[in-house]
Amino acid sequence: MKVTPLFDRVLLQPEQNEDMTKGGIYLPSVSKEKSQIAKVLAVGKGGELDGKKTEMQVKVGDRVLYSKYAGSEINIDGKNCIILRQTDILAVLD
């Protein structure tokens, strides 16, 4: 299924957290925190925010850091994804 976000929204696929710490201890899924790093899958065309034109700062394929409790979680073709506003993205990672 193809999903195209509207206005200033971005579709992300969060990265999986590691199952083992750097010290070699395995973590059960209950104790793992939700990842805040994701890959951009789709980007809206921008729009107006408070009467000002919003241009999109991210593009498909970027790795980004986003706010912990931002967006709405959705399931697309068996993949867990998040759709959120561009303003909830904190940084683009290299």
PDB file of N, CA, C and O in Angstrom, chain B, residues numbered from 101:
ATOM      1  N   MET B 101       0.843  -1.163   0.000  1.00  0.00           N
ATOM      2  CA  MET B 101       0.000   0.000   0.000  1.00  0.00           C
ATOM      3  C   MET B 101       0.895   1.236   0.000  1.00  0.00           C
ATOM      4  O   MET B 101       1.870   1.298   0.750  1.00  0.00           O
ATOM      5  N   LYS B 102       0.571   2.208  -0.829  1.00  0.00           N
ATOM      6  CA  LYS B 102       1.331   3.453  -0.892  1.00  0.00           C
ATOM      7  C   LYS B 102       0.649   4.491  -0.014  1.00  0.00           C
ATOM      8  O   LYS B 102      -0.557   4.712  -0.122  1.00  0.00           O
ATOM      9  N   VAL B 103       1.429   5.124   0.854  1.00  0.00           N
ATOM     10  CA  VAL B 103       0.911   6.150   1.757  1.00  0.00           C
ATOM     11  C   VAL B 103       1.632   7.456   1.435  1.00  0.00           C
ATOM     12  O   VAL B 103       2.861   7.510   1.417  1.00  0.00           O
ATOM     13  N   THR B 104       0.857   8.501   1.183  1.00  0.00           N
ATOM     14  CA  THR B 104       1.416   9.820   0.927  1.00  0.00           C
ATOM     15  C   THR B 104       0.921  10.769   2.013  1.00  0.00           C
ATOM     16  O   THR B 104      -0.274  11.059   2.068  1.00  0.00           O
ATOM     17  N   PRO B 105       1.809  11.261   2.882  1.00  0.00           N
ATOM     18  CA  PRO B 105       1.402  12.187   3.933  1.00  0.00           C
ATOM     19  C   PRO B 105       0.905  13.510   3.334  1.00  0.00           C
ATOM     20  O   PRO B 105       1.349  13.923   2.263  1.00  0.00           O
ATOM     21  N   LEU B 106      -0.007  14.154   4.030  1.00  0.00           N
ATOM     22  CA  LEU B 106      -0.524  15.442   3.592  1.00  0.00           C
ATOM     23  C   LEU B 106       0.205  16.586   4.287  1.00  0.00           C
ATOM     24  O   LEU B 106       0.702  16.433   5.403  1.00  0.00           O
ATOM     25  N   PHE B 107       0.262  17.731   3.617  1.00  0.00           N
ATOM     26  CA  PHE B 107       0.806  18.979   4.143  1.00  0.00           C
ATOM     27  C   PHE B 107       2.215  18.797   4.717  1.00  0.00           C
ATOM     28  O   PHE B 107       3.123  18.399   3.987  1.00  0.00           O
ATOM     29  N   ASP B 108       2.415  19.082   6.018  1.00  0.00           N
ATOM     30  CA  ASP B 108       3.759  19.036   6.600  1.00  0.00           C
ATOM     31  C   ASP B 108       4.002  17.753   7.394  1.00  0.00           C
ATOM     32  O   ASP B 108       4.804  17.739   8.328  1.00  0.00           O
ATOM     33  N   ARG B 109       3.317  16.692   7.025  1.00  0.00           N
ATOM     34  CA  ARG B 109       3.472  15.434   7.739  1.00  0.00           C
ATOM     35  C   ARG B 109       4.544  14.567   7.084  1.00  0.00           C
ATOM     36  O   ARG B 109       4.819  14.692   5.890  1.00  0.00           O
ATOM     37  N   VAL B 110       5.152  13.676   7.897  1.00  0.00           N
ATOM     38  CA  VAL B 110       6.228  12.799   7.448  1.00  0.00           C
ATOM     39  C   VAL B 110       5.935  11.380   7.935  1.00  0.00           C
ATOM     40  O   VAL B 110       5.512  11.193   9.075  1.00  0.00           O
ATOM     41  N   LEU B 111       6.157  10.384   7.084  1.00  0.00           N
ATOM     42  CA  LEU B 111       5.988   8.974   7.443  1.00  0.00           C
ATOM     43  C   LEU B 111       7.358   8.389   7.746  1.00  0.00           C
ATOM     44  O   LEU B 111       8.267   8.454   6.918  1.00  0.00           O
ATOM     45  N   LEU B 112       7.503   7.812   8.949  1.00  0.00           N
ATOM     46  CA  LEU B 112       8.779   7.265   9.412  1.00  0.00           C
ATOM     47  C   LEU B 112       8.663   5.785   9.734  1.00  0.00           C
ATOM     48  O   LEU B 112       7.598   5.299  10.117  1.00  0.00           O
ATOM     49  N   GLN B 113       9.783   5.071   9.572  1.00  0.00           N
ATOM     50  CA  GLN B 113       9.883   3.691  10.040  1.00  0.00           C
ATOM     51  C   GLN B 113      10.971   3.655  11.104  1.00  0.00           C
ATOM     52  O   GLN B 113      12.153   3.782  10.783  1.00  0.00           O
ATOM     53  N   PRO B 114      10.583   3.479  12.391  1.00  0.00           N
ATOM     54  CA  PRO B 114      11.573   3.473  13.478  1.00  0.00           C
ATOM     55  C   PRO B 114      12.556   2.315  13.342  1.00  0.00           C
ATOM     56  O   PRO B 114      12.208   1.228  12.882  1.00  0.00           O
ATOM     57  N   GLU B 115      13.802   2.583  13.758  1.00  0.00           N
ATOM     58  CA  GLU B 115      14.814   1.530  13.784  1.00  0.00           C
ATOM     59  C   GLU B 115      14.591   0.654  15.002  1.00  0.00           C
ATOM     60  O   GLU B 115      14.053   1.106  16.012  1.00  0.00           O
ATOM     61  N   GLN B 116      15.003  -0.594  14.903  1.00  0.00           N
ATOM     62  CA  GLN B 116      14.892  -1.522  16.018  1.00  0.00           C
ATOM     63  C   GLN B 116      16.006  -1.261  17.017  1.00  0.00           C
ATOM     64  O   GLN B 116      17.145  -1.011  16.621  1.00  0.00           O
ATOM     65  N   ASN B 117      15.696  -1.317  18.305  1.00  0.00           N
ATOM     66  CA  ASN B 117      16.719  -1.215  19.344  1.00  0.00           C
ATOM     67  C   ASN B 117      17.512  -2.507  19.410  1.00  0.00           C
ATOM     68  O   ASN B 117      17.028  -3.574  19.032  1.00  0.00           O
ATOM     69  N   GLU B 118      18.724  -2.393  19.890  1.00  0.00           N
ATOM     70  CA  GLU B 118      19.582  -3.569  20.037  1.00  0.00           C
ATOM     71  C   GLU B 118      19.023  -4.501  21.113  1.00  0.00           C
ATOM     72  O   GLU B 118      18.417  -4.049  22.085  1.00  0.00           O
ATOM     73  N   ASP B 119      19.235  -5.811  20.929  1.00  0.00           N
ATOM     74  CA  ASP B 119      18.809  -6.802  21.912  1.00  0.00           C
ATOM     75  C   ASP B 119      19.863  -7.026  22.990  1.00  0.00           C
ATOM     76  O   ASP B 119      19.605  -7.697  23.990  1.00  0.00           O
ATOM     77  N   MET B 120      21.067  -6.453  22.781  1.00  0.00           N
ATOM     78  CA  MET B 120      22.151  -6.675  23.719  1.00  0.00           C
ATOM     79  C   MET B 120      22.847  -5.336  24.010  1.00  0.00           C
ATOM     80  O   MET B 120      23.019  -4.516  23.109  1.00  0.00           O
ATOM     81  N   THR B 121      23.238  -5.125  25.249  1.00  0.00           N
ATOM     82  CA  THR B 121      23.965  -3.916  25.616  1.00  0.00           C
ATOM     83  C   THR B 121      25.410  -4.020  25.137  1.00  0.00           C
ATOM     84  O   THR B 121      25.849  -5.087  24.707  1.00  0.00           O
ATOM     85  N   LYS B 122      26.143  -2.920  25.210  1.00  0.00           N
ATOM     86  CA  LYS B 122      27.560  -2.927  24.816  1.00  0.00           C
ATOM     87  C   LYS B 122      28.374  -3.851  25.714  1.00  0.00           C
ATOM     88  O   LYS B 122      29.411  -4.369  25.300  1.00  0.00           O
ATOM     89  N   GLY B 123      27.902  -4.060  26.950  1.00  0.00           N
ATOM     90  CA  GLY B 123      28.583  -4.951  27.891  1.00  0.00           C
ATOM     91  C   GLY B 123      28.258  -6.424  27.682  1.00  0.00           C
ATOM     92  O   GLY B 123      28.827  -7.274  28.368  1.00  0.00           O
ATOM     93  N   GLY B 124      27.355  -6.753  26.750  1.00  0.00           N
ATOM     94  CA  GLY B 124      27.042  -8.138  26.444  1.00  0.00           C
ATOM     95  C   GLY B 124      25.832  -8.702  27.168  1.00  0.00           C
ATOM     96  O   GLY B 124      25.619  -9.915  27.154  1.00  0.00           O
ATOM     97  N   ILE B 125      25.032  -7.847  27.803  1.00  0.00           N
ATOM     98  CA  ILE B 125      23.844  -8.311  28.521  1.00  0.00           C
ATOM     99  C   ILE B 125      22.644  -8.244  27.579  1.00  0.00           C
ATOM    100  O   ILE B 125      22.391  -7.209  26.962  1.00  0.00           O
ATOM    101  N   TYR B 126      21.900  -9.358  27.469  1.00  0.00           N
ATOM    102  CA  TYR B 126      20.705  -9.390  26.632  1.00  0.00           C
ATOM    103  C   TYR B 126      19.544  -8.711  27.347  1.00  0.00           C
ATOM    104  O   TYR B 126      19.335  -8.910  28.543  1.00  0.00           O
ATOM    105  N   LEU B 127      18.791  -7.906  26.600  1.00  0.00           N
ATOM    106  CA  LEU B 127      17.654  -7.175  27.155  1.00  0.00           C
ATOM    107  C   LEU B 127      16.346  -7.816  26.707  1.00  0.00           C
ATOM    108  O   LEU B 127      16.163  -8.070  25.516  1.00  0.00           O
ATOM    109  N   PRO B 128      15.439  -8.081  27.634  1.00  0.00           N
ATOM    110  CA  PRO B 128      14.121  -8.568  27.228  1.00  0.00           C
ATOM    111  C   PRO B 128      13.347  -7.424  26.581  1.00  0.00           C
ATOM    112  O   PRO B 128      13.635  -6.256  26.844  1.00  0.00           O
ATOM    113  N   SER B 129      12.372  -7.746  25.740  1.00  0.00           N
ATOM    114  CA  SER B 129      11.627  -6.716  25.006  1.00  0.00           C
ATOM    115  C   SER B 129      10.878  -5.762  25.933  1.00  0.00           C
ATOM    116  O   SER B 129      10.598  -4.627  25.548  1.00  0.00           O
ATOM    117  N   VAL B 130      10.548  -6.202  27.143  1.00  0.00           N
ATOM    118  CA  VAL B 130       9.814  -5.363  28.091  1.00  0.00           C
ATOM    119  C   VAL B 130      10.672  -4.199  28.575  1.00  0.00           C
ATOM    120  O   VAL B 130      10.150  -3.108  28.803  1.00  0.00           O
ATOM    121  N   SER B 131      11.968  -4.407  28.736  1.00  0.00           N
ATOM    122  CA  SER B 131      12.833  -3.372  29.300  1.00  0.00           C
ATOM    123  C   SER B 131      13.401  -2.410  28.259  1.00  0.00           C
ATOM    124  O   SER B 131      14.032  -1.418  28.624  1.00  0.00           O
ATOM    125  N   LYS B 132      13.191  -2.683  26.974  1.00  0.00           N
ATOM    126  CA  LYS B 132      13.741  -1.814  25.939  1.00  0.00           C
ATOM    127  C   LYS B 132      12.894  -0.549  25.786  1.00  0.00           C
ATOM    128  O   LYS B 132      11.666  -0.596  25.867  1.00  0.00           O
ATOM    129  N   GLU B 133      13.571   0.580  25.564  1.00  0.00           N
ATOM    130  CA  GLU B 133      12.870   1.830  25.290  1.00  0.00           C
ATOM    131  C   GLU B 133      12.538   1.910  23.809  1.00  0.00           C
ATOM    132  O   GLU B 133      13.197   1.288  22.976  1.00  0.00           O
ATOM    133  N   LYS B 134      11.511   2.679  23.494  1.00  0.00           N
ATOM    134  CA  LYS B 134      11.110   2.908  22.118  1.00  0.00           C
ATOM    135  C   LYS B 134      12.197   3.726  21.411  1.00  0.00           C
ATOM    136  O   LYS B 134      12.687   4.714  21.959  1.00  0.00           O
ATOM    137  N   SER B 135      12.566   3.321  20.216  1.00  0.00           N
ATOM    138  CA  SER B 135      13.592   4.028  19.457  1.00  0.00           C
ATOM    139  C   SER B 135      13.089   5.397  19.029  1.00  0.00           C
ATOM    140  O   SER B 135      11.910   5.555  18.711  1.00  0.00           O
ATOM    141  N   GLN B 136      13.973   6.387  19.019  1.00  0.00           N
ATOM    142  CA  GLN B 136      13.642   7.725  18.552  1.00  0.00           C
ATOM    143  C   GLN B 136      14.365   8.040  17.252  1.00  0.00           C
ATOM    144  O   GLN B 136      14.343   9.180  16.786  1.00  0.00           O
ATOM    145  N   ILE B 137      15.003   7.036  16.666  1.00  0.00           N
ATOM    146  CA  ILE B 137      15.687   7.200  15.388  1.00  0.00           C
ATOM    147  C   ILE B 137      14.895   6.432  14.343  1.00  0.00           C
ATOM    148  O   ILE B 137      14.487   5.293  14.569  1.00  0.00           O
ATOM    149  N   ALA B 138      14.680   7.075  13.185  1.00  0.00           N
ATOM    150  CA  ALA B 138      13.856   6.446  12.159  1.00  0.00           C
ATOM    151  C   ALA B 138      14.322   6.844  10.770  1.00  0.00           C
ATOM    152  O   ALA B 138      15.070   7.805  10.593  1.00  0.00           O
ATOM    153  N   LYS B 139      13.856   6.076   9.785  1.00  0.00           N
ATOM    154  CA  LYS B 139      14.121   6.360   8.378  1.00  0.00           C
ATOM    155  C   LYS B 139      12.871   6.996   7.781  1.00  0.00           C
ATOM    156  O   LYS B 139      11.756   6.545   8.045  1.00  0.00           O
ATOM    157  N   VAL B 140      13.052   8.041   6.978  1.00  0.00           N
ATOM    158  CA  VAL B 140      11.934   8.724   6.335  1.00  0.00           C
ATOM    159  C   VAL B 140      11.477   7.898   5.140  1.00  0.00           C
ATOM    160  O   VAL B 140      12.263   7.624   4.233  1.00  0.00           O
ATOM    161  N   LEU B 141      10.197   7.500   5.140  1.00  0.00           N
ATOM    162  CA  LEU B 141       9.625   6.713   4.045  1.00  0.00           C
ATOM    163  C   LEU B 141       8.883   7.572   3.031  1.00  0.00           C
ATOM    164  O   LEU B 141       8.904   7.278   1.835  1.00  0.00           O
ATOM    165  N   ALA B 142       8.224   8.636   3.501  1.00  0.00           N
ATOM    166  CA  ALA B 142       7.455   9.515   2.617  1.00  0.00           C
ATOM    167  C   ALA B 142       7.325  10.884   3.266  1.00  0.00           C
ATOM    168  O   ALA B 142       7.343  11.011   4.491  1.00  0.00           O
ATOM    169  N   VAL B 143       7.192  11.908   2.427  1.00  0.00           N
ATOM    170  CA  VAL B 143       7.129  13.288   2.893  1.00  0.00           C
ATOM    171  C   VAL B 143       5.982  13.999   2.196  1.00  0.00           C
ATOM    172  O   VAL B 143       5.764  13.821   0.997  1.00  0.00           O
ATOM    173  N   GLY B 144       5.249  14.806   2.956  1.00  0.00           N
ATOM    174  CA  GLY B 144       4.191  15.624   2.369  1.00  0.00           C
ATOM    175  C   GLY B 144       4.776  16.764   1.548  1.00  0.00           C
ATOM    176  O   GLY B 144       5.995  16.921   1.476  1.00  0.00           O
ATOM    177  N   LYS B 145       3.905  17.563   0.926  1.00  0.00           N
ATOM    178  CA  LYS B 145       4.359  18.645   0.053  1.00  0.00           C
ATOM    179  C   LYS B 145       4.550  19.963   0.781  1.00  0.00           C
ATOM    180  O   LYS B 145       4.922  20.958   0.159  1.00  0.00           O
ATOM    181  N   GLY B 146       4.305  19.992   2.077  1.00  0.00           N
ATOM    182  CA  GLY B 146       4.397  21.244   2.821  1.00  0.00           C
ATOM    183  C   GLY B 146       3.020  21.888   2.892  1.00  0.00           C
ATOM    184  O   GLY B 146       2.023  21.283   2.498  1.00  0.00           O
ATOM    185  N   GLY B 147       2.970  23.084   3.383  1.00  0.00           N
ATOM    186  CA  GLY B 147       1.694  23.766   3.501  1.00  0.00           C
ATOM    187  C   GLY B 147       1.857  25.036   4.294  1.00  0.00           C
ATOM    188  O   GLY B 147       2.950  25.599   4.363  1.00  0.00           O
ATOM    189  N   GLU B 148       0.782  25.487   4.890  1.00  0.00           N
ATOM    190  CA  GLU B 148       0.824  26.694   5.699  1.00  0.00           C
ATOM    191  C   GLU B 148       0.695  26.347   7.166  1.00  0.00           C
ATOM    192  O   GLU B 148      -0.132  25.520   7.550  1.00  0.00           O
ATOM    193  N   LEU B 149       1.522  26.988   7.989  1.00  0.00           N
ATOM    194  CA  LEU B 149       1.485  26.817   9.424  1.00  0.00           C
ATOM    195  C   LEU B 149       1.448  28.202  10.041  1.00  0.00           C
ATOM    196  O   LEU B 149       2.399  28.968   9.886  1.00  0.00           O
ATOM    197  N   ASP B 150       0.380  28.538  10.732  1.00  0.00           N
ATOM    198  CA  ASP B 150       0.186  29.867  11.314  1.00  0.00           C
ATOM    199  C   ASP B 150       0.311  30.966  10.267  1.00  0.00           C
ATOM    200  O   ASP B 150       0.876  32.026  10.538  1.00  0.00           O
ATOM    201  N   GLY B 151      -0.211  30.718   9.086  1.00  0.00           N
ATOM    202  CA  GLY B 151      -0.199  31.715   8.024  1.00  0.00           C
ATOM    203  C   GLY B 151       1.108  31.839   7.271  1.00  0.00           C
ATOM    204  O   GLY B 151       1.225  32.688   6.387  1.00  0.00           O
ATOM    205  N   LYS B 152       2.095  31.016   7.592  1.00  0.00           N
ATOM    206  CA  LYS B 152       3.390  31.062   6.914  1.00  0.00           C
ATOM    207  C   LYS B 152       3.599  29.772   6.140  1.00  0.00           C
ATOM    208  O   LYS B 152       3.248  28.693   6.617  1.00  0.00           O
ATOM    209  N   LYS B 153       4.171  29.881   4.941  1.00  0.00           N
ATOM    210  CA  LYS B 153       4.446  28.704   4.119  1.00  0.00           C
ATOM    211  C   LYS B 153       5.513  27.838   4.783  1.00  0.00           C
ATOM    212  O   LYS B 153       6.551  28.340   5.215  1.00  0.00           O
ATOM    213  N   THR B 154       5.250  26.542   4.858  1.00  0.00           N
ATOM    214  CA  THR B 154       6.190  25.586   5.443  1.00  0.00           C
ATOM    215  C   THR B 154       6.840  24.776   4.324  1.00  0.00           C
ATOM    216  O   THR B 154       6.152  24.109   3.551  1.00  0.00           O
ATOM    217  N   GLU B 155       8.159  24.838   4.245  1.00  0.00           N
ATOM    218  CA  GLU B 155       8.890  24.022   3.284  1.00  0.00           C
ATOM    219  C   GLU B 155       9.431  22.795   3.999  1.00  0.00           C
ATOM    220  O   GLU B 155       9.814  22.868   5.166  1.00  0.00           O
ATOM    221  N   MET B 156       9.462  21.685   3.307  1.00  0.00           N
ATOM    222  CA  MET B 156       9.923  20.446   3.911  1.00  0.00           C
ATOM    223  C   MET B 156      11.454  20.436   3.980  1.00  0.00           C
ATOM    224  O   MET B 156      12.132  20.713   2.991  1.00  0.00           O
ATOM    225  N   GLN B 157      11.983  20.113   5.163  1.00  0.00           N
ATOM    226  CA  GLN B 157      13.418  20.102   5.414  1.00  0.00           C
ATOM    227  C   GLN B 157      14.016  18.701   5.293  1.00  0.00           C
ATOM    228  O   GLN B 157      15.236  18.551   5.222  1.00  0.00           O
ATOM    229  N   VAL B 158      13.161  17.672   5.270  1.00  0.00           N
ATOM    230  CA  VAL B 158      13.641  16.289   5.176  1.00  0.00           C
ATOM    231  C   VAL B 158      13.210  15.690   3.850  1.00  0.00           C
ATOM    232  O   VAL B 158      12.276  16.170   3.208  1.00  0.00           O
ATOM    233  N   LYS B 159      13.908  14.632   3.448  1.00  0.00           N
ATOM    234  CA  LYS B 159      13.557  13.947   2.205  1.00  0.00           C
ATOM    235  C   LYS B 159      13.545  12.442   2.442  1.00  0.00           C
ATOM    236  O   LYS B 159      14.070  11.965   3.448  1.00  0.00           O
ATOM    237  N   VAL B 160      12.962  11.716   1.541  1.00  0.00           N
ATOM    238  CA  VAL B 160      12.874  10.259   1.643  1.00  0.00           C
ATOM    239  C   VAL B 160      14.286   9.683   1.733  1.00  0.00           C
ATOM    240  O   VAL B 160      15.166  10.055   0.957  1.00  0.00           O
ATOM    241  N   GLY B 161      14.494   8.776   2.683  1.00  0.00           N
ATOM    242  CA  GLY B 161      15.785   8.124   2.875  1.00  0.00           C
ATOM    243  C   GLY B 161      16.607   8.708   4.012  1.00  0.00           C
ATOM    244  O   GLY B 161      17.558   8.074   4.467  1.00  0.00           O
ATOM    245  N   ASP B 162      16.259   9.914   4.487  1.00  0.00           N
ATOM    246  CA  ASP B 162      16.985  10.519   5.609  1.00  0.00           C
ATOM    247  C   ASP B 162      16.785   9.705   6.880  1.00  0.00           C
ATOM    248  O   ASP B 162      15.731   9.101   7.079  1.00  0.00           O
ATOM    249  N   ARG B 163      17.822   9.692   7.757  1.00  0.00           N
ATOM    250  CA  ARG B 163      17.695   9.142   9.117  1.00  0.00           C
ATOM    251  C   ARG B 163      17.490  10.329  10.035  1.00  0.00           C
ATOM    252  O   ARG B 163      18.259  11.290   9.997  1.00  0.00           O
ATOM    253  N   VAL B 164      16.453  10.267  10.863  1.00  0.00           N
ATOM    254  CA  VAL B 164      16.111  11.407  11.708  1.00  0.00           C
ATOM    255  C   VAL B 164      15.929  11.000  13.158  1.00  0.00           C
ATOM    256  O   VAL B 164      15.689   9.834  13.473  1.00  0.00           O
ATOM    257  N   LEU B 165      16.051  11.993  14.038  1.00  0.00           N
ATOM    258  CA  LEU B 165      15.760  11.852  15.457  1.00  0.00           C
ATOM    259  C   LEU B 165      14.476  12.620  15.702  1.00  0.00           C
ATOM    260  O   LEU B 165      14.381  13.794  15.346  1.00  0.00           O
ATOM    261  N   TYR B 166      13.476  11.968  16.311  1.00  0.00           N
ATOM    262  CA  TYR B 166      12.186  12.622  16.520  1.00  0.00           C
ATOM    263  C   TYR B 166      11.797  12.593  17.991  1.00  0.00           C
ATOM    264  O   TYR B 166      12.341  11.813  18.773  1.00  0.00           O
ATOM    265  N   SER B 167      10.852  13.449  18.358  1.00  0.00           N
ATOM    266  CA  SER B 167      10.377  13.550  19.741  1.00  0.00           C
ATOM    267  C   SER B 167       9.810  12.221  20.209  1.00  0.00           C
ATOM    268  O   SER B 167       9.185  11.492  19.439  1.00  0.00           O
ATOM    269  N   LYS B 168      10.033  11.919  21.468  1.00  0.00           N
ATOM    270  CA  LYS B 168       9.689  10.621  22.037  1.00  0.00           C
ATOM    271  C   LYS B 168       8.203  10.272  21.935  1.00  0.00           C
ATOM    272  O   LYS B 168       7.865   9.138  21.596  1.00  0.00           O
ATOM    273  N   TYR B 169       7.323  11.211  22.217  1.00  0.00           N
ATOM    274  CA  TYR B 169       5.889  10.912  22.247  1.00  0.00           C
ATOM    275  C   TYR B 169       5.135  11.531  21.080  1.00  0.00           C
ATOM    276  O   TYR B 169       3.930  11.763  21.176  1.00  0.00           O
ATOM    277  N   ALA B 170       5.825  11.802  19.983  1.00  0.00           N
ATOM    278  CA  ALA B 170       5.218  12.470  18.838  1.00  0.00           C
ATOM    279  C   ALA B 170       4.544  11.482  17.897  1.00  0.00           C
ATOM    280  O   ALA B 170       4.912  10.309  17.836  1.00  0.00           O
ATOM    281  N   GLY B 171       3.562  11.971  17.172  1.00  0.00           N
ATOM    282  CA  GLY B 171       2.966  11.230  16.070  1.00  0.00           C
ATOM    283  C   GLY B 171       1.985  10.150  16.446  1.00  0.00           C
ATOM    284  O   GLY B 171       1.657   9.933  17.613  1.00  0.00           O
ATOM    285  N   SER B 172       1.528   9.481  15.399  1.00  0.00           N
ATOM    286  CA  SER B 172       0.575   8.382  15.528  1.00  0.00           C
ATOM    287  C   SER B 172       1.187   7.124  14.942  1.00  0.00           C
ATOM    288  O   SER B 172       1.695   7.137  13.821  1.00  0.00           O
ATOM    289  N   GLU B 173       1.140   6.042  15.699  1.00  0.00           N
ATOM    290  CA  GLU B 173       1.681   4.771  15.220  1.00  0.00           C
ATOM    291  C   GLU B 173       0.651   4.094  14.327  1.00  0.00           C
ATOM    292  O   GLU B 173      -0.529   4.019  14.670  1.00  0.00           O
ATOM    293  N   ILE B 174       1.110   3.600  13.176  1.00  0.00           N
ATOM    294  CA  ILE B 174       0.237   2.895  12.246  1.00  0.00           C
ATOM    295  C   ILE B 174       0.971   1.657  11.735  1.00  0.00           C
ATOM    296  O   ILE B 174       2.195   1.570  11.831  1.00  0.00           O
ATOM    297  N   ASN B 175       0.223   0.709  11.197  1.00  0.00           N
ATOM    298  CA  ASN B 175       0.796  -0.512  10.644  1.00  0.00           C
ATOM    299  C   ASN B 175       0.514  -0.523   9.146  1.00  0.00           C
ATOM    300  O   ASN B 175      -0.642  -0.514   8.725  1.00  0.00           O
ATOM    301  N   ILE B 176       1.581  -0.544   8.344  1.00  0.00           N
ATOM    302  CA  ILE B 176       1.446  -0.549   6.892  1.00  0.00           C
ATOM    303  C   ILE B 176       2.144  -1.781   6.345  1.00  0.00           C
ATOM    304  O   ILE B 176       3.360  -1.921   6.468  1.00  0.00           O
ATOM    305  N   ASP B 177       1.375  -2.665   5.745  1.00  0.00           N
ATOM    306  CA  ASP B 177       1.916  -3.898   5.160  1.00  0.00           C
ATOM    307  C   ASP B 177       2.787  -4.673   6.140  1.00  0.00           C
ATOM    308  O   ASP B 177       3.826  -5.209   5.756  1.00  0.00           O
ATOM    309  N   GLY B 178       2.370  -4.736   7.410  1.00  0.00           N
ATOM    310  CA  GLY B 178       3.090  -5.492   8.426  1.00  0.00           C
ATOM    311  C   GLY B 178       4.263  -4.761   9.052  1.00  0.00           C
ATOM    312  O   GLY B 178       4.956  -5.325   9.898  1.00  0.00           O
ATOM    313  N   LYS B 179       4.505  -3.507   8.652  1.00  0.00           N
ATOM    314  CA  LYS B 179       5.600  -2.712   9.227  1.00  0.00           C
ATOM    315  C   LYS B 179       5.019  -1.677  10.174  1.00  0.00           C
ATOM    316  O   LYS B 179       4.021  -1.029   9.860  1.00  0.00           O
ATOM    317  N   ASN B 180       5.651  -1.521  11.343  1.00  0.00           N
ATOM    318  CA  ASN B 180       5.245  -0.474  12.268  1.00  0.00           C
ATOM    319  C   ASN B 180       5.835   0.843  11.796  1.00  0.00           C
ATOM    320  O   ASN B 180       7.043   0.951  11.589  1.00  0.00           O
ATOM    321  N   CYS B 181       4.980   1.842  11.625  1.00  0.00           N
ATOM    322  CA  CYS B 181       5.401   3.153  11.144  1.00  0.00           C
ATOM    323  C   CYS B 181       4.808   4.233  12.035  1.00  0.00           C
ATOM    324  O   CYS B 181       3.911   3.977  12.839  1.00  0.00           O
ATOM    325  N   ILE B 182       5.324   5.440  11.877  1.00  0.00           N
ATOM    326  CA  ILE B 182       4.827   6.599  12.618  1.00  0.00           C
ATOM    327  C   ILE B 182       4.611   7.725  11.619  1.00  0.00           C
ATOM    328  O   ILE B 182       5.450   7.971  10.753  1.00  0.00           O
ATOM    329  N   ILE B 183       3.483   8.401  11.746  1.00  0.00           N
ATOM    330  CA  ILE B 183       3.241   9.587  10.940  1.00  0.00           C
ATOM    331  C   ILE B 183       3.163  10.772  11.894  1.00  0.00           C
ATOM    332  O   ILE B 183       2.417  10.748  12.873  1.00  0.00           O
ATOM    333  N   LEU B 184       3.948  11.816  11.593  1.00  0.00           N
ATOM    334  CA  LEU B 184       4.023  12.973  12.483  1.00  0.00           C
ATOM    335  C   LEU B 184       4.274  14.241  11.692  1.00  0.00           C
ATOM    336  O   LEU B 184       4.562  14.197  10.496  1.00  0.00           O
ATOM    337  N   ARG B 185       4.160  15.376  12.374  1.00  0.00           N
ATOM    338  CA  ARG B 185       4.439  16.667  11.748  1.00  0.00           C
ATOM    339  C   ARG B 185       5.951  16.871  11.670  1.00  0.00           C
ATOM    340  O   ARG B 185       6.705  16.374  12.507  1.00  0.00           O
ATOM    341  N   GLN B 186       6.372  17.607  10.654  1.00  0.00           N
ATOM    342  CA  GLN B 186       7.794  17.879  10.485  1.00  0.00           C
ATOM    343  C   GLN B 186       8.379  18.584  11.707  1.00  0.00           C
ATOM    344  O   GLN B 186       9.553  18.389  12.021  1.00  0.00           O
ATOM    345  N   THR B 187       7.594  19.389  12.395  1.00  0.00           N
ATOM    346  CA  THR B 187       8.091  20.112  13.567  1.00  0.00           C
ATOM    347  C   THR B 187       8.438  19.187  14.730  1.00  0.00           C
ATOM    348  O   THR B 187       9.117  19.611  15.666  1.00  0.00           O
ATOM    349  N   ASP B 188       7.982  17.919  14.691  1.00  0.00           N
ATOM    350  CA  ASP B 188       8.318  16.948  15.728  1.00  0.00           C
ATOM    351  C   ASP B 188       9.657  16.263  15.458  1.00  0.00           C
ATOM    352  O   ASP B 188      10.133  15.494  16.292  1.00  0.00           O
ATOM    353  N   ILE B 189      10.265  16.532  14.310  1.00  0.00           N
ATOM    354  CA  ILE B 189      11.589  15.992  14.000  1.00  0.00           C
ATOM    355  C   ILE B 189      12.620  16.938  14.582  1.00  0.00           C
ATOM    356  O   ILE B 189      12.591  18.141  14.320  1.00  0.00           O
ATOM    357  N   LEU B 190      13.538  16.384  15.378  1.00  0.00           N
ATOM    358  CA  LEU B 190      14.526  17.194  16.074  1.00  0.00           C
ATOM    359  C   LEU B 190      15.810  17.405  15.284  1.00  0.00           C
ATOM    360  O   LEU B 190      16.423  18.469  15.374  1.00  0.00           O
ATOM    361  N   ALA B 191      16.229  16.391  14.500  1.00  0.00           N
ATOM    362  CA  ALA B 191      17.501  16.496  13.774  1.00  0.00           C
ATOM    363  C   ALA B 191      17.555  15.466  12.653  1.00  0.00           C
ATOM    364  O   ALA B 191      16.873  14.442  12.693  1.00  0.00           O
ATOM    365  N   VAL B 192      18.373  15.758  11.663  1.00  0.00           N
ATOM    366  CA  VAL B 192      18.696  14.801  10.598  1.00  0.00           C
ATOM    367  C   VAL B 192      20.067  14.232  10.933  1.00  0.00           C
ATOM    368  O   VAL B 192      21.000  14.988  11.202  1.00  0.00           O
ATOM    369  N   LEU B 193      20.199  12.912  10.920  1.00  0.00           N
ATOM    370  CA  LEU B 193      21.445  12.240  11.288  1.00  0.00           C
ATOM    371  C   LEU B 193      22.235  11.856  10.046  1.00  0.00           C
ATOM    372  O   LEU B 193      21.650  11.510   9.020  1.00  0.00           O
ATOM    373  N   ASP B 194      23.557  11.914  10.131  1.00  0.00           N
ATOM    374  CA  ASP B 194      24.421  11.490   9.021  1.00  0.00           C
ATOM    375  C   ASP B 194      24.823  10.054   9.193  1.00  0.00           C
ATOM    376  O   ASP B 194      25.551   9.512   8.361  1.00  0.00           O
TER     377      ASP B 194
END
